[in-house]
Amino acid sequence: MSADLYTTLAWLPPAPDDFSAQCRALAVAAPEEAGRRIRLLANHALDLNQLIRLAKSIQLARSASEGGRLKPLTGIKLAVLGNSTTDLLLPALVASAARHGVDLTCIASRYDQVMQEALDVGSEINCAKPDVVLLAIDFRGLPLRASVGNAEAAAETVKNSLAYLETVRSALRRNSGAICLMQTLAPPPETLFGSMDRVLPGTLRWLIDAFNRNLAESVAGSGDALLDVATVAETVGTTEWHCPRQWNMGKFPCAESYLPLYAEHVGRVLGALRGKSRRCLILDLDNTLWGWVIGDDGLEGIRLAQGDPTGEAHLELQRLALSLRQRGIVLAVSSKNEDETARLPFRKHPEMRLREEHIAVFQANWSDKATNIQAIARELSLGLESMVFVDDNPVERGLVRELLPEVAVPEMPQDPALYARTLAAAGYFEAIAFSPEDAQRADFYQDNARRAALERQAGDVDRYLASLNMRITFSPFDQVGRARITQLINKSNQYNLTTRRYTEMEVAAVEHDPTCFTLQVRLADAFADNGMISVVVCREAAAQTWEIDTWLMSCRVLGRRVESMVLRELLARAQLRGIRTLVGWFLPTDRNVLVVDHYRKLGFALTERNPDGSTRWILEVESAAVEPAPMLVEYSGFGSLESALA
């Protein structure tokens, strides 16, 4: 397959014929509509000129909106530091970030002034207090001096280059408090010794390989994020990525034709930092997971066999789907078929890689795909913006895009041999961290679907909850849970009262702040250990008052009265610390309407309602009463509820 897939972002639908007119219309769009329409426009395969055009329209729309916010996009302020020119890159970043749910404001640094900008407390970048700094430095911007054949000197060169970057990163953290987005180095295609360049210490290729490996290791668990430019460049070809003419003339970070691809990858990471990555892959069946039609051709007639090029192509998509599930992506099926017929290959075909136990929700009926996807979302307690839908049929893809614009629907090529590559290239499941709980996420949601089925059978909610044998564990924030706490804070959107976002460093600061009270909550039941499912942060707002800064919960445990148990714990800990009043805020977003009545249902009194929809609630600790849910309570890191009340 040629690099055209990546150059043209071919997994995205082509730009509409009236693209320019739609861009112009953004300037006069209603504030509540502008953000949604921007994301819809961004979600097309746009070339550099179109990205620049859209970025200008985003700026105009932002200026016209109240408070400069483009809901439902999430605002991020990004500074770019590097040794290349950014005139064309910055607008491409702004437009591409919108594709991933981010309203991006960019701050450019002076050309090739990386260290100076980082160290100067009064530099424009540090004064701007960006959320993220992109260190867009290529191999020319680091002291990678060749020392061919001298292993000791080569190792020292790599060490010095990493130390240079660490000095920049530390200064930025200290002076601006920003997350650093560190990028690997794309190696140039020119070699000195040919194939020996990879193994001979001190060649530029050897230095770059060693630098990239060490950089990736240093970023892991640091609270910063990695942008793997080296892999992107090697995917399309380093001879294509590096354009000597454009570097010599304008110091472009990569060939101009690849700026949209570079910006797309930055947008993915920024979206992942704000919890925008997708979590569920919904698959069509006929001519998607296998060749031909199971209802017409039967089990023996479908193309799904080793040695058959078409069958192997469909198997490759299954392998990718199974690999995604193993890293925590939930799998579902939406097919126009009889249910029993659709399940036959999963149950009986010897070549199938996917089996029924891998599928969290199986929707095979004659309803339209949009209706089925909505049913899948409800069954899994996931928002539509978490869904990716793969279907070979362009009519079905168009219908879902039209009716459910929140769902990601990749364009699929005619040749099924390219299905898996196209889905992988789309990058819907970008990650910035990976934990054991991430690997189990697909099982969590699958078990949730089973619980929902059991609840429907049980009829009586209390009897059903008791049958789950739930065990809830309360702990304060700690180093072990910090990465997962940060991930939940930045990914949880629906059951999140304030949707405030915190970096891992900020979570650590809260953890050690004596004026804060923190909870991480875990839940296990008869089906599985659900892992960490809730996070709470309370801050001392006044004498004998806690303000609930953050209260969020995983939607997969909805309906199990976890919120009542959390409040019961908060009240006990408040009493222990002499707190008399709890204050809770609800700050509305386009995605957290689920919790608009959270505090009212828990007995809080409404004291303030604002024009922006935010509400303030209070609860007097001494007079509050909470009915416990049927679950065993355990503690880790501090004493039990009984000892707290003693």
C-alpha positions, -999 to +999 in steps of 0.1 A: +000+000+000+013+034-009+018+063+015-013+079+000-034+064+029-014+086+053-008+116+031-045+121+024-058+108+058-079+084+037-097+069+067-116+102+069-144+111+044-135+137+018-142+174+025-177+186+014-180+205-018-191+236+001-163+234+026-153+271+022-188+282+025-193+262+057-161+277+071-174+312+064-207+304+081-189+295+114-183+332+121-220+338+124-230+305+139-248+305+173-223+300+201-239+267+212-236+254+176-202+266+165-181+240+184-202+211+171-200+223+135-163+229+138-157+193+149-179+180+121-159+200+095-126+190+110-136+153+108-128+152+070-097+145+051-084+181+049-053+192+031-030+219+044-048+248+027-081+235+041-067+232+076-054+267+075-088+279+062-106+261+090-082+274+117-090+310+107-127+303+110-121+287+144-104+319+155-133+340+143-159+317+159-139+318+192-138+356+192-176+357+187-184+331+214-192+340+250-160+337+270-141+325+239-153+289+245-164+266+217-185+240+235-185+210+233-148+212+225-124+211+254-099+240+256-062+234+256-035+260+254-005+246+236+030+261+233+053+249+205+091+250+211+114+237+184+142+242+159+119+246+128+095+272+115+059+269+126+040+293+105+021+266+086+022+241+114+003+261+140-030+265+120-028+228+110-025+219+147-055+241+156-078+226+130-066+190+135-071+192+173-108+200+167-111+166+150-103+151+184-126+173+205-101+199+214-104+237+211-067+245+207-050+278+213-014+279+201+016+299+213+046+300+191+082+305+204+110+323+188+127+303+161+153+278+175+153+294+210+143+262+229+166+265+259+163+303+262+125+302+262+124+274+288+148+289+312+135+325+310+108+329+337+095+359+318+094+343+283+062+345+264+057+308+267+062+306+305+041+337+311+013+322+290+010+292+314+002+267+287-014+234+295+010+215+272+043+223+256+052+205+224+090+201+221+091+198+184+129+192+181+144+171+154+178+155+151+193+188+139+184+205+171+203+182+195+241+177+200+242+144+183+279+144+172+291+114+153+318+093+168+319+063+145+332+031+162+337+048+196+311+032+219+320+052+249+319+086+231+286+075+214+270+067+248+282+101+262+266+119+232+233+102+238+235+110+275+243+147+268+214+150+243+190+135+268+203+158+295+198+188+273+162+178+268+157+171+305+170+205+314+144+220+290+116+198+304+125+206+340+126+243+334+092+243+316+076+223+344+091+247+370+083+279+352+050+271+334+037+240+351+029+225+317+028+189+305+056+183+280+049+165+248+082+149+239+088+136+204+111+110+191+135+118+163+128+108+127+161+095+113+173+108+080+174+083+051+210+089+043+234+063+057+272+062+062+278+024+062+245+011+048+230-017+070+259-013+095+247+021+106+222+004+130+249-017+148+280+005+147+281+029+177+285+065+169+267+066+135+238+091+133+213+062+130+228+044+160+226+077+181+190+084+171+179+048+178+196+049+213+182+084+220+146+074+210+147+043+232+160+062+262+136+091+257+106+067+256+117+051+288+121+085+305+086+096+295+069+065+308+054+072+342+067+108+343+034+126+338+045+138+304+035+123+270+053+109+240+047+117+203+064+090+183+074+110+152+101+083+143+074+057+137+052+081+117+081+090+095+092+054+090+056+044+082+054+068+052+092+066+045+119+088+057+128+099+022+093+112+019+092+127+054+124+147+051+125+171+022+160+187+019+148+214-004+120+226+020+144+223+050+170+244+033+145+270+021+121+273+051+133+250+079+101+229+076+098+202+104+088+177+077+078+178+041+049+202+036+026+174+023+030+156+057+021+185+079-016+174+081-004+139+092+019+154+118-008+176+131-032+147+132-009+128+155-004+157+178-042+161+179-046+124+189-023+128+218-039+160+230-073+144+227-060+114+247-047+138+274-083+150+278-099+116+277-112+118+242-099+085+229-125+060+218-133+029+239-156+007+219-152-009+184-185-019+168-182-043+139-204-052+110-203-088+100-210-097+063-181-086+041-165-070+071-155-097+095-158-124+068-163-124+030-198-129+015-231-132+034-237-158+061-275-157+056-272-165+019-239-185+016-241-205+048-213-214+072-193-233+046-197-206+020-184-175+037-147-166+029-127-170+060-099-194+055-061-196+054-049-198+018-078-177+005-065-141+000-100-126+007-105-148+037-071-140+051-078-103+047-109-105+069-090-126+094-064-098+097-092-074+107-103-100+133-068-103+147-066-065+150-099-064+168-088-091+192-056-073+199-075-041+206-097-061+230-066-074+248-055-039+255-090-030+268-111-018+239-147-031+241-160-051+211-196-051+199-215-063+169-241-045+148-254-065+119-286-068+098-291-105+103-311-131+121-294-134+155-289-172+154-275-170+119-251-142+127-237-161+157-230-193+137-195-183+126-185-172+161-197-205+175-188-231+148-164-217+121-129-232+128-111-202+113-128-175+133-104-156+156-132-137+174-157-157+195-189-149+213-171-144+246-151-116+230-182-096+222-197-074+249-230-066+231-243-086+201-269-067+181-281-088+151-315-078+139-332-059+111-331-025+127-310+003+112-274+005+123-278+038+141-306+024+163-284-006+171-254+016+180-275+036+204-287+004+220-251-008+224-241+025+240-270+022+265-261-014+273-225-005+280-232+028+297-208+045+273-214+077+254-217+077+216-184+097+214-167+065+227-178+045+197-160+035+164-182+018+138-166-003+110-188-013+081-179-021+045-211-006+032-208+031+023-246+036+027-245+023+063-215+044+070-232+075+056-264+068+076-245+066+109-225+097+102-257+116+094-277+104+124-250+099+150-222+124+142-205+117+175-196+082+164-163+077+145-169+060+112-137+053+091-139+052+054-131+016+044-113+008+011-127-015-015-100-041-010-105-059+023-068-066+025-065-029+036-092-030+062-070-037+092-043-012+081-069+016+076-085+011+110-051+011+126-040+042+107-071+061+119-057+061+155-090+062+173-076+044+203-046+066+211-032+060+246-009+080+268-006+054+295-014+017+300-022+000+333-034-035+343-069-020+347-068-008+311-062-043+299-092-055+319-116-027+307-132-048+280-140-075+306-154-048+329-179-036+303-187-071+292-195-081+328-216-049+331-237-061+301-242-094+319-252-076+351-278-056+332-292-088+318-293-103+353-310-072+366-338-075+340-343-111+351-342-104+388-369-077+387-364-066+423-335-041+424-326-047+461-325-085+456-304-080+425-279-058+442-276-081+472-270-110+448-239-092+434-220-097+466-204-063+462-172-052+481-163-015+481-128-003+491-119+032+502-084+046+502-067+080+501-048+090+470-014+073+469+016+068+446+004+034+435-029+046+423-018+080+410-016+072+373-050+056+373-065+085+394-051+109+368-065+088+340-100+087+355-100+125+362-091+132+325-113+106+309-145+107+329-171+129+313-206+117+320-206+110+357-184+140+366-198+169+386-172+195+377-150+179+349-119+196+363-088+181+348-055+175+366-021+163+355-003+136+374+019+162+391-012+181+402-027+149+416+005+143+435+002+178+449-034+173+461-023+139+476+002+157+499-019+188+506-031+188+542-060+210+534-074+184+510-093+151+516-090+125+488-107+092+481-100+065+455-128+040+454-127+004+441-155-021+436-156-058+432-185-082+429-195-117+421-187-112+384-153-094+385-131-069+402-141-036+386-109-018+398-109+019+406-144+033+398-146+066+417-124+096+427-132+124+451-113+155+461-125+178+488-108+212+497-111+233+528-131+263+515-138+280+548-138+272+585-154+238+591-164+236+554-153+212+526-159+221+490-162+190+468-137+200+440-140+167+421-165+138+423-166+114+394-175+078+389-172+052+361-205+048+343-201+011+343-212+009+380-243+031+376-273+019+395-255+002+423-257+030+449-220+036+449-226+073+452-245+068+485-216+048+499-192+074+489-212+102+505-215+080+537-178+078+538-173+115+531-197+124+560-178+101+584-144+116+575-158+151+577-170+145+612-136+132+621-120+164+609-145+187+625-162+196+592-198+208+596-208+216+560-202+200+526-205+223+495-209+207+461-209+223+427-224+211+395-207+226+365-226+216+333-210+204+301-225+189+270-218+154+284-225+154+321-263+160+321-265+126+337-255+141+371-276+173+370-296+160+399-268+142+417-267+164+448-305+167+451-309+130+451-283+127+479-301+152+501-282+184+494-300+217+494-298+240+464-284+274+474-274+290+440-284+287+404-264+306+378-272+317+341-245+293+328-264+263+344-240+258+373-255+251+407-243+252+443-255+227+469-249+223+506-253+195+531-250+198+569-229+170+580-244+164+615-280+162+602-273+142+570-286+106+568-276+081+541-291+047+536-263+022+530-262+000+500-259-038+503-221-042+500-191-050+522-169-020+531-131-023+533-103+002+538-068+006+527-045+034+538-066+047+566-089+034+594-123+019+591-156+039+592-162+026+627-129+038+640-135+072+623-168+076+641-155+063+675 
